[in-house]
Amino acid sequence: MNMRSMYKIGMLLFVFNTIISATNVNGRFVVISTDSLILEVLLQVNTNTGSDDMGGATIVIGFNSSALSFNCSPQVNTHYVFHNFSGDKYSPATITKPAIDKLWLNIDLPFNNSNNGTVVSGSNGWTDVATLFFDIINPSDTLKLDWLMINPYWGIYDANNTTLWNPGTSQNLNYVITNDITPPQLVSATFSDVTTLVLNFSEQLNISTAQNINNYSISNGINVSSATLSLTQVTLRTSPSESGTYTVTVNNITDLAGNIIDPNHNSASNYLLPVELSSFTVKAKNGQILLNWNTKTEVNNYGFEVERCALSAECQVWEKIGFINGNGNSNSVKEYSFSDNKLVGGSSFQYRLKQIDNDGHFEYSEIVEVEVVPVKFELSQNYPNPFNPSTKISWQCPVDSRQVLIVYDMLGNEIITLVDEYKPAGNYEVDFQSSVDSQQLASGIYIYKLSAENFTETKKMVLLR
């Protein structure tokens, strides 16, 4: 063998001995917290070397969609949080959801930062990748998360951005919520009357803790005399309350599994109305609207403003049309009524009550609606008459039609067209001013004429200066 041949063999042996061993990447899922609603899980990785830094990656994860769901448009810091491979040397990492049961974790180390990524722990430790927040659809089903390493898109590169790491061992997640670990929460607190406060909770409660009056406190010096539990609802009997805002705080009560009340959801506020309405009705009769309402109890009730909104009007606004005095303080049923016989603005109307305390606080009732369609054409006499400087002209029309209202002088000259438009059936009203186009009209008699469908009528009005 000559020296040249020996040299070639030596070179071959040298190259063979410097081949770099493959890097295997291992992964696991760790449950950070869970309840019946949310699964918070941490994805971690390590390698068999403990000295390699990660480049770009597409980590494909599958989950059983019968038990879990993930937002269709995942948002960072809401549906996921990356820990070591996003920002700084890396581009912002993202998560996408290409299918109902799959997620892609997308990590990018730009080529200008090649071989400058984060070193992944060896087999004696773990490096955090991302925390994922899944919605739990069925807590009694197995909550599964799987590494889909045979997926054609799955791959983790070395920081040189060219060498793929080999899939190592994956520890998939199989988790079932077998116990109730969710603390109860106070959902709402509502006064049903001045001595009864009803609390609603997120789940059933332990009766001995729920009916212990020492576990409840109410602001403004209100005392609790008894507590009665019905599944998720507790009814508190209290000392008399005046109108105002009250806060109830719950401590030490537990659910059926022994979980104590959530300290972040153990209080609620409610405004005690000075009046408890038991009914509020409205009906049309003989061309007017009749409103009736009853109260069960009243505390410092100054009275009720009656407000109306004409739905057919060009500008829909609430206007005060009347006031009814309240009964102050009362524990018995009180009946009230109001008649609206000055309907203007069409045929459909809404009404509400503005209940006012003696101290000026107020609350609105629910809204009731009614429709009243005139049965005949009618042009009313203007009011006031005689007038100066303005008067109101009202009319009613039983059909949808073009409606024209014109004012003339006694010689038949047109002064002004007040209305010329298509309107639905209903009751209407306009103002007529004694000045037209900045010109003052002279005292005297004027005529106004309404035309609608096949109806025409005229009336006289008198302007006195």
C-alpha positions in Angstrom: 0.0 0.0 0.0 1.5 3.4 -1.0 1.4 6.4 1.2 -1.3 8.1 -0.9 -3.7 5.2 -0.2 -3.0 5.3 3.5 -3.7 9.0 3.5 -7.1 8.4 1.9 -8.1 5.8 4.5 -7.0 8.1 7.3 -9.2 10.8 6.0 -12.2 8.5 5.8 -11.7 7.4 9.4 -11.4 11.0 10.5 -14.7 12.0 8.9 -16.5 9.0 10.3 -15.4 9.7 13.9 -16.6 13.3 13.8 -20.3 12.6 12.9 -22.5 14.4 15.5 -24.9 12.3 17.5 -28.6 12.9 16.8 -30.6 15.1 19.3 -33.8 13.5 20.6 -36.5 15.9 22.0 -38.8 14.6 24.7 -42.0 16.3 25.8 -44.7 16.2 28.4 -47.9 18.0 29.5 -48.3 19.2 33.1 -51.7 20.2 34.6 -51.3 23.6 36.3 -54.9 24.0 37.4 -58.3 22.7 36.4 -61.9 23.0 37.4 -65.1 22.0 35.6 -64.6 24.9 33.1 -60.9 25.5 32.3 -57.9 23.2 31.9 -54.6 25.0 32.2 -51.8 22.9 31.0 -48.1 23.5 30.5 -46.1 22.0 27.6 -42.4 21.2 28.5 -39.5 19.7 26.6 -36.0 18.4 27.2 -33.3 16.7 25.1 -31.0 13.8 25.5 -28.0 16.1 25.3 -28.9 19.1 27.4 -26.7 21.3 25.3 -28.6 22.0 22.1 -30.6 25.2 21.5 -33.9 25.2 19.7 -34.5 26.8 16.3 -37.8 27.0 14.5 -40.5 24.5 15.3 -44.0 23.4 14.4 -45.3 21.3 17.3 -48.6 19.7 16.5 -50.9 18.8 19.3 -54.2 16.8 19.2 -57.0 16.9 21.7 -60.3 15.1 22.1 -62.9 17.6 21.0 -65.7 15.8 22.8 -64.2 16.9 26.2 -62.1 20.0 25.3 -62.4 23.0 23.0 -59.9 25.7 22.1 -60.7 29.1 20.7 -60.9 29.2 16.9 -58.7 32.4 16.8 -56.3 32.0 19.7 -55.0 35.1 21.2 -51.7 35.5 23.1 -52.1 36.1 26.9 -55.7 35.0 26.7 -55.7 31.5 25.2 -51.9 30.7 25.4 -48.7 32.1 26.9 -45.2 31.3 25.5 -42.3 31.2 28.0 -38.9 30.7 26.3 -39.3 30.7 22.5 -41.1 34.0 21.7 -39.6 37.4 21.3 -36.0 38.6 21.9 -33.9 36.3 19.6 -37.1 34.7 18.4 -40.0 36.1 16.4 -43.3 36.2 18.3 -44.5 32.7 18.7 -48.1 31.9 17.8 -50.7 29.2 18.1 -53.0 28.3 15.2 -56.0 25.9 15.1 -56.1 24.3 11.6 -58.8 21.7 12.7 -61.4 21.3 15.4 -59.1 18.9 17.3 -55.6 20.1 16.5 -53.2 23.0 17.5 -50.0 24.1 15.9 -47.4 25.8 18.1 -45.4 28.0 15.7 -41.9 29.0 16.8 -39.5 30.9 14.6 -35.8 31.7 15.1 -34.8 34.0 12.3 -31.8 32.9 10.2 -29.8 36.0 11.3 -30.0 34.5 14.9 -29.1 30.9 13.9 -27.2 29.0 16.6 -28.3 31.7 19.1 -31.5 30.2 20.5 -32.5 29.0 23.9 -30.7 25.9 25.2 -33.1 23.1 26.1 -32.7 21.2 29.4 -31.3 17.7 29.5 -33.0 14.6 30.7 -32.6 15.7 34.3 -34.8 18.8 33.8 -37.6 20.4 31.7 -37.8 23.6 29.8 -41.2 25.4 29.6 -42.6 26.0 26.1 -46.1 27.3 26.5 -49.2 27.3 28.8 -52.5 26.5 27.0 -56.0 27.2 28.3 -58.6 24.8 27.1 -62.4 25.1 27.7 -63.8 21.9 29.3 -66.9 20.7 27.5 -67.4 17.5 29.5 -65.4 17.2 32.8 -66.5 13.5 33.1 -64.8 12.6 29.8 -61.1 11.9 29.6 -59.2 15.1 28.9 -56.6 14.0 26.3 -53.7 15.9 24.8 -51.4 14.1 22.4 -48.1 14.9 20.6 -48.8 14.2 16.9 -45.2 13.5 16.0 -46.2 11.5 12.9 -48.1 14.5 11.5 -46.3 15.7 8.3 -46.1 19.2 9.7 -44.5 18.3 13.0 -40.9 19.2 13.4 -38.4 20.9 15.8 -35.1 22.2 14.3 -31.8 22.8 15.9 -30.8 26.4 16.3 -28.9 26.1 13.0 -32.3 26.0 11.4 -31.4 23.1 9.2 -31.0 20.0 11.4 -34.2 18.3 12.6 -34.3 16.9 16.1 -35.6 13.4 16.4 -38.9 12.8 18.3 -38.1 11.1 21.5 -40.4 10.1 24.3 -43.7 11.9 24.7 -45.8 11.9 27.8 -49.4 12.5 26.6 -52.1 13.8 28.9 -55.0 11.6 30.1 -56.9 13.4 32.8 -60.4 13.0 34.3 -61.9 15.4 36.8 -63.3 12.9 39.3 -63.9 15.3 42.2 -65.5 18.7 42.6 -62.6 21.1 43.2 -64.5 24.2 42.2 -65.3 26.6 45.1 -68.8 28.1 45.1 -69.4 31.7 44.1 -72.0 34.3 45.0 -73.7 35.2 41.8 -76.3 37.8 42.8 -78.1 39.4 45.7 -81.6 40.8 45.3 -84.0 42.4 47.7 -87.5 41.0 47.2 -88.8 43.3 49.9 -87.5 45.5 52.7 -86.8 42.5 55.0 -85.9 39.8 52.5 -82.6 39.3 50.6 -82.3 36.5 48.1 -78.8 35.2 47.3 -78.0 33.0 44.3 -74.9 30.8 44.2 -73.1 29.0 41.4 -73.7 25.5 42.9 -75.5 23.6 45.7 -74.3 24.4 49.2 -73.7 22.6 52.5 -76.9 23.2 54.5 -75.2 23.7 57.9 -72.8 26.3 56.6 -75.4 28.0 54.4 -78.0 28.4 57.2 -75.5 29.8 59.7 -76.5 33.5 60.0 -73.0 34.3 61.3 -71.6 33.6 57.8 -73.4 36.7 56.4 -72.9 40.4 56.8 -74.8 43.2 55.2 -73.6 46.9 55.0 -75.5 49.8 56.6 -76.1 48.0 59.9 -78.6 45.5 58.5 -78.9 42.4 60.7 -79.6 38.8 59.5 -82.2 37.0 61.6 -82.5 33.7 59.6 -81.1 32.0 56.5 -82.9 29.3 54.5 -81.3 27.2 51.9 -83.0 25.8 48.8 -80.4 24.1 46.5 -78.4 27.0 45.1 -80.5 29.8 46.7 -80.3 31.3 50.2 -83.1 33.5 51.5 -82.1 35.9 54.3 -84.6 37.5 56.6 -83.2 40.8 57.8 -84.0 43.9 59.8 -85.9 46.5 57.8 -84.0 48.3 55.1 -84.5 51.7 53.6 -84.0 52.4 49.9 -80.3 52.5 48.9 -77.3 50.4 47.9 -76.4 47.5 50.1 -73.5 45.0 50.0 -73.7 41.5 51.4 -70.5 39.5 52.1 -70.4 35.7 52.6 -67.8 33.8 54.5 -67.1 30.2 55.6 -70.0 28.5 53.6 -69.0 25.5 51.6 -70.4 23.4 48.7 -71.4 19.7 48.9 -67.7 18.7 48.3 -66.4 20.9 51.1 -64.9 23.7 48.9 -65.1 27.0 50.8 -66.6 30.1 49.1 -64.4 31.7 46.5 -62.8 34.8 48.3 -62.8 36.7 45.0 -66.6 36.1 44.4 -68.1 36.2 47.9 -69.8 39.6 47.9 -72.5 41.3 45.8 -74.3 44.7 45.9 -77.9 45.6 45.1 -80.0 48.7 45.2 -83.1 48.3 47.3 -85.9 50.0 45.4 -88.2 52.2 47.5 -91.2 50.7 45.6 -91.9 47.1 44.6 -94.1 47.0 41.5 -96.4 44.0 41.4 -98.0 44.9 38.0 -97.9 47.5 35.3 -100.4 47.3 32.4 -101.5 49.4 29.5 -104.5 49.2 27.2 -106.3 51.4 24.6 -109.9 52.3 25.1 -112.1 54.9 23.3 -109.2 56.7 21.7 -107.1 57.0 24.8 -104.5 55.0 26.7 -105.2 53.7 30.2 -102.2 52.8 32.5 -102.6 50.8 35.7 -100.0 49.7 38.2 -99.9 48.3 41.7 -97.2 48.3 44.4 -96.7 45.7 47.1 -94.5 47.8 49.4 -93.3 51.4 49.4 -90.4 53.1 51.2 -90.0 56.9 51.0 -92.0 56.9 47.7 -92.4 60.5 46.5 -94.3 59.5 43.4 -94.3 58.4 39.7 -93.6 60.4 36.6 -95.3 58.9 33.6 -93.2 58.9 30.4 -94.2 58.2 26.8 -92.3 57.5 23.6 -94.1 57.7 20.2 -92.6 54.9 18.1 -93.9 56.4 14.8 -92.5 59.8 15.5 -89.6 61.1 13.4 -87.5 61.6 16.6 -88.2 59.0 19.2 -87.7 60.5 22.7 -89.2 59.9 26.1 -91.3 62.8 27.3 -93.0 63.4 30.7 -96.8 63.4 30.3 -97.9 63.3 33.9 -97.1 62.8 37.6 -98.9 60.7 40.3 -98.2 61.1 44.0 -96.9 58.1 45.9 -98.0 56.8 49.3 -94.7 57.4 51.1 -94.3 54.3 53.3 -96.6 51.3 52.9 -96.7 47.6 53.4 -100.0 47.0 51.7 -101.0 46.9 48.1 -101.6 50.3 46.5 -103.3 50.9 43.1 -102.5 53.7 40.7 -103.9 54.7 37.3 -103.3 57.3 34.6 -105.1 58.2 31.4 -103.3 59.5 28.3 -105.8 61.2 26.0 -103.4 63.5 24.2 -101.9 61.0 21.8 -99.6 62.4 19.2 -96.9 60.9 17.1 -98.6 57.9 15.3 -100.3 54.8 16.6 -97.6 52.9 18.5 -96.6 54.1 21.9 -94.3 52.9 24.7 -94.7 53.9 28.4 -92.6 53.7 31.5 -92.7 54.9 35.1 -90.0 56.9 36.7 -90.3 56.2 40.4 -88.8 59.0 42.6 -87.7 58.7 46.2 -88.1 61.5 48.7 -84.4 62.1 48.5 -84.4 62.4 44.7 -83.1 59.0 43.7 -85.1 57.4 40.9 -85.6 54.1 39.1 -87.4 53.2 35.9 -90.0 50.5 35.5 -90.1 48.0 32.7 -91.4 49.4 29.4 -94.9 48.5 28.2 -96.2 49.0 24.6 -99.6 49.6 23.0 -101.0 50.4 19.6 -104.1 52.6 19.1 -105.3 53.2 15.6 -108.0 55.9 15.1 -111.3 54.7 13.7 -112.0 57.8 11.6 -110.5 60.9 10.1 -110.7 64.0 12.3 -109.2 67.5 12.2 -109.3 69.1 15.7 -109.8 72.8 16.5 -106.5 74.4 17.1 -105.5 75.3 20.7 -105.3 77.9 22.0 -107.7 79.8 19.9 -107.5 82.8 19.6 -103.7 82.6 19.8 -100.5 84.6 19.9 -97.8 83.9 19.1 -98.4 80.1 18.5 -101.0 77.4 18.5 -101.2 73.6 18.1 -103.1 71.9 15.3 -103.9 68.2 15.8 -105.6 65.5 13.7 -106.1 61.8 13.4 -105.9 59.5 10.3 -107.1 55.9 10.4 -105.0 54.8 7.3 -101.5 55.1 6.1 -101.5 57.9 3.5 -100.0 61.1 2.2 -101.1 63.8 4.6 -101.0 67.5 3.7 -101.8 70.4 6.1 -101.8 73.9 4.7 -102.6 77.3 6.2 -104.3 80.0 4.1 -105.4 83.6 4.6 -109.1 84.6 4.1 -108.4 85.4 0.5 -107.2 81.9 -0.2 -103.5 82.7 -0.4 -101.3 79.9 0.9 -99.4 81.1 4.0 -97.4 77.9 4.7 -97.4 74.1 4.2 -97.0 72.6 7.7 -97.1 69.0 6.6 -96.7 67.2 3.2 -95.5 63.6 3.7 -96.5 60.0 3.8 -97.4 59.0 7.4 -98.7 55.9 9.0 -102.2 55.8 10.6 -102.2 57.6 13.9 -102.6 60.8 15.9 -100.5 63.9 15.0 -99.8 67.4 16.1 -97.8 70.4 14.8 -97.1 73.9 16.0 -98.1 77.0 13.9 -96.3 80.2 14.6 -97.6 83.7 14.0 -94.3 84.6 12.1 -93.6 82.9 8.8 -90.2 83.3 7.1 -89.4 86.0 9.6 -92.5 88.0 8.6 -95.1 88.8 11.2 -98.7 87.8 10.3 -101.4 90.4 10.8 -104.2 89.9 13.2 -107.2 88.2 11.7 -108.8 84.9 10.7 -106.8 82.1 9.0 -107.9 78.8 7.6 -106.1 75.5 7.9 -106.9 72.5 5.6 -106.1 68.8 6.0 -106.0 66.4 3.1 -105.4 62.7 3.5 -106.6 59.8 1.3 -110.1 60.8 0.2 -110.6 63.1 3.3 -110.5 66.9 3.3 -111.5 69.3 6.1 -110.9 72.9 6.9 -111.2 74.9 10.1 -110.7 78.6 11.1 -108.4 80.0 13.7 -107.9 83.6 15.0 -104.6 85.4 15.5 -104.8 88.3 18.0 -102.0 90.7 18.5 
